[in-house]
Amino acid sequence: MDNSDKFRKIAQAKETPPEVVKIITDMLDLVDMMPKRSKSKNVPTENKERNSATYEIRTKLKDFRPSI
């Protein structure tokens, strides 16, 4: 069950106030109008060895002390 199904159930419940039902149905209409995103199969995986490295970069700027 996705979130939109949960909101539809809330909107259909008898105890939900009409103002809330209107807000939920308007939001769900907007969500339905949005283009669906396809899930890409070519998502790069994280390289944990490379990401665990720490790099130190030093630079010197002309007429600036101390160096960074």
Helices and strands as residue ranges (DSSP letters): H 3-12, H 18-33, H 48-51
